Amino acid sequence: MTDSINSDPAKATVSRDFSRRQFTRLAGLLGAGISFSQILPAAQARTPVSDEKSTNVIAYIDKNEYWTGPLPQAARVAQKTILSGNRYDPDHLHNDFLHTVSTVEHVPVEQILVWQGSMDPLIRSIAAFASPERGLVTVDPTFEVPWKVAKYLNIPVQRVPLTAAENYATSTKALLKANPKAGLYYVCSPNNPTGTSTPLQEIKWLLDNKPADAVVLVDEAYIHFTTNPSALALLQNRKDLIVLRTFSKLFGMAGLRVGLSFAHPELHQRMMRYDGEAATRLINVSALAGAKESLLLPDQIKKRRDNMTAVREAVEQHLQKRGIAFLPGSQANMIMVDWGRPAADVAAAFEKRGVVIGRNWPIWPNISRVTIGSAEEMALFNQQVDRIFKS
């Protein structure tokens, strides 16, 4: 690990504190108010309309939502817990949930916080550990929210392009080279939108070679779609690593908003300095009960992972037969398809035929992210591929 950029922790903290004006802007983000909706439009999902007469859309495969709802047993537990919704914390559910996570993930309970989704701790991490003086580094493309939050808070961002030479996976050496004095290094693994994973040795190398007071944030929103080891294996008692999780993907709970952060208590304290513990204590008890039950169903988790993988591989085989390129190596519920023409035009053609596919990133204007839906939805996708790309 390299020397700290600022050897005085007090001065380091002061340098990262925000002005009153910046604090007001941050409050707008954390309060999910007008500011949030303005800078995070990509996070707003296209919601299926229940009245079929009002839309011709049959399949929404655009926002990496799981194609069905919570695991059935988890849903039943969540529904039952609604009857205890008159209590803030029935049967000490909050603490019980944290201890369940601790047991399942083998992480001390004092290093775990639960949130309303993983967006809140992600935003807080950028505000707490990056600054106008100590920027943010990510790959490109990746989840755009860190970029937009950083821009909103006047934090410089270095984006490192993913390349075929690296199999479209994150090179942490390239991250460090892009800004050796950054405050925060963001690694999404598996990455959104490529689905490619970052090996643990890459993350460990970054932890060992970055500035001593810089923080590495590993976003594992899609970790349950792969059998690769988690960055939690590196956590131990480190004070420079944060790992985020969500129940929005494989667990089918995107609208129920449950997320996790794993970090040393000192890092969590810095993330919560803006509003205390309010954001981590007031969690919907029904969602919390469903999330807890989900963690206790490893066979069902494996079944969902295996089903998604089989469907994704079938789609990839179909694209190969049609001679349509896609980025290799996805280990999540998405693929990046290279249409060889402007992705926006292709997306419009799909939507006219009842299929909403995902967006493209500016760095790759001809490539769309396609979420892996149900077997039936992806059969429809394949059908429309054949119609749009006639031989």
BELMO-V377071 format. One record per helix or strand of 2 or more residues. SS is the DSSP state (hx for helix, st for strand). FROM is the first residue (numbers start at 1). TO is the last residue. If there is no record, write none. Layout:
ss from to
SS FROM TO
SS FROM TO
This chain:
ss from to
hx 9 16
hx 20 30
hx 34 39
hx 41 43
hx 52 54
st 59 61
hx 72 82
hx 90 105
hx 109 111
st 112 115
hx 119 129
st 136 140
hx 145 152
st 157 161
hx 164 166
hx 172 178
st 184 188
hx 200 209
st 215 219
hx 223 225
hx 231 234
st 241 246
st 259 262
hx 265 271
hx 278 281
hx 285 295
hx 298 322
st 325 326
st 334 338
hx 343 352
st 355 357
st 367 371
hx 375 388
